[in-house]
Amino acid sequence: MSEKTALSGPRGITILGLLVGAAGIAVLWAAGVAFPFYPPPGIIILLIGAVFMALSKARWAPAVGAFMGLFVVVGFLVSPDGFPNLTGEHGTGASIGSVIQLIGVVTALVAGVLATVRATKSRPAEHSS
């Protein structure tokens, strides 16, 4: 797989989505939203996922990005501060950070699923004897 192919299309969009999601968490952090650890683990997790996807040639690598997007979306939905941050109850910065984060991780989720489907359909599975 060439570098151009690996970083373009749905796979590249998945990587971009993970990076945007991490940026959104950074905005939340800068806006004063409290996180249980320093630095916020979501930033590290999403950045590691983006680097993994950029470096991996595995067909299933986009599924990792999709899973990370799903993980953060579910975290947002179950967090008692998710919707209050989004609606601005905790300030404009928290609202902006939440919007950026959600745009990124939902993009990573959708593009990761598309990239995984495309990768599994484009090459036949290798069978070992």
Phi and psi in degrees as a GROMACS rama.xvg file:
@    title "Ramachandran Plot"
@    xaxis  label "Phi"
@    yaxis  label "Psi"
@TYPE xy
-75.3933  160.499  SER-2
-62.07  -38.048  GLU-3
-61.4981  -43.7518  LYS-4
-66.7784  -41.3119  THR-5
-65.3759  -29.7521  ALA-6
-111.473  16.9289  LEU-7
-120.36  170.828  SER-8
65.7155  -154.413  GLY-9
-58.9971  -32.9695  PRO-10
-64.9134  -45.8393  ARG-11
-64.994  -37.2295  GLY-12
-66.9919  -34.9371  ILE-13
-62.0977  -46.0852  THR-14
-60.3716  -46.7803  ILE-15
-59.8793  -42.2199  LEU-16
-60.1332  -41.5076  GLY-17
-63.4629  -40.8906  LEU-18
-66.5882  -40.2864  LEU-19
-66.0022  -41.033  VAL-20
-58.6787  -43.7995  GLY-21
-62.6974  -39.5841  ALA-22
-63.6561  -38.9893  ALA-23
-62.494  -40.2155  GLY-24
-65.4585  -37.8614  ILE-25
-62.5653  -38.6479  ALA-26
-65.8443  -42.2874  VAL-27
-57.7029  -44.8992  LEU-28
-62.4357  -46.6993  TRP-29
-64.3399  -27.8449  ALA-30
-79.5996  -2.81193  ALA-31
97.6599  7.09421  GLY-32
-66.9741  130.739  VAL-33
-77.2448  135.134  ALA-34
-120.273  149.979  PHE-35
-69.7316  -19.7837  PRO-36
-134.538  159.722  PHE-37
-115.494  128.902  TYR-38
-72.2079  169.277  PRO-39
-54.9997  126.214  PRO-40
-61.2212  -29.0121  PRO-41
-60.2806  -36.256  GLY-42
-62.0854  -49.3472  ILE-43
-63.1561  -45.828  ILE-44
-60.8472  -47.3883  ILE-45
-67.7142  -37.4042  LEU-46
-66.6976  -41.654  LEU-47
-62.3586  -40.4786  ILE-48
-62.0654  -41.4844  GLY-49
-65.586  -42.832  ALA-50
-65.1797  -44.2566  VAL-51
-56.5875  -48.1109  PHE-52
-63.0758  -38.4125  MET-53
-68.0206  -31.7635  ALA-54
-95.5312  -23.519  LEU-55
-81.9461  141.686  SER-56
-103.149  2.08323  LYS-57
-65.8941  140.082  ALA-58
-63.2438  -28.9169  ARG-59
-87.9381  -1.41627  TRP-60
-56.3227  -40.2994  ALA-61
-62.4876  -25.6718  PRO-62
-64.0044  -32.262  ALA-63
-63.6756  -45.2437  VAL-64
-62.6923  -41.4388  GLY-65
-62.8029  -43.0266  ALA-66
-63.1641  -41.4757  PHE-67
-63.5439  -40.3903  MET-68
-61.7172  -45.3732  GLY-69
-61.5253  -43.2779  LEU-70
-57.6128  -45.4939  PHE-71
-71.5198  -37.2685  VAL-72
-61.469  -46.2164  VAL-73
-63.1915  -41.07  VAL-74
-59.0952  -41.3542  GLY-75
-62.2102  -45.1395  PHE-76
-66.4976  -34.4435  LEU-77
-90.6401  -13.5738  VAL-78
-71.2739  134.54  SER-79
-67.072  -16.8442  PRO-80
-101.673  -3.37701  ASP-81
-58.0567  -61.2846  GLY-82
-69.3482  -38.4149  PHE-83
-60.5981  -36.5583  PRO-84
-64.7101  -43.7085  ASN-85
-63.6943  -41.2217  LEU-86
-83.4897  -1.76989  THR-87
91.0446  6.49841  GLY-88
-62.9321  -25.9865  GLU-89
-107.428  21.7104  HIS-90
108.751  160.24  GLY-91
-64.1856  -40.588  THR-92
-61.1805  -40.8821  GLY-93
-66.1686  -37.2231  ALA-94
-65.9525  -45.5294  SER-95
-63.004  -44.5057  ILE-96
-60.831  -40.8641  GLY-97
-64.8487  -41.9417  SER-98
-62.5188  -46.7561  VAL-99
-61.1957  -46.3547  ILE-100
-59.2054  -48.8589  GLN-101
-65.7331  -40.1633  LEU-102
-58.8649  -44.7239  ILE-103
-64.6803  -50.0843  GLY-104
-74.8257  -31.8305  VAL-105
-68.6465  -39.2141  VAL-106
-60.9589  -45.094  THR-107
-61.9119  -40.6867  ALA-108
-61.537  -53.0684  LEU-109
-67.1625  -48.764  VAL-110
-66.0614  -34.8185  ALA-111
-64.2279  -40.7885  GLY-112
-64.2388  -45.7609  VAL-113
-61.9083  -42.6218  LEU-114
-66.0175  -36.9085  ALA-115
-66.7027  -45.0673  THR-116
-61.7105  -44.9202  VAL-117
-61.6729  -42.8972  ARG-118
-66.6602  -38.3377  ALA-119
-75.9244  -25.9233  THR-120
-85.4866  -24.3247  LYS-121
-79.2844  -26.9504  SER-122
-129.123  135.015  ARG-123
-66.9764  148.501  PRO-124
-66.62  140.783  ALA-125
-87.5127  133.3  GLU-126
-106.939  134.192  HIS-127
-99.2493  145.505  SER-128
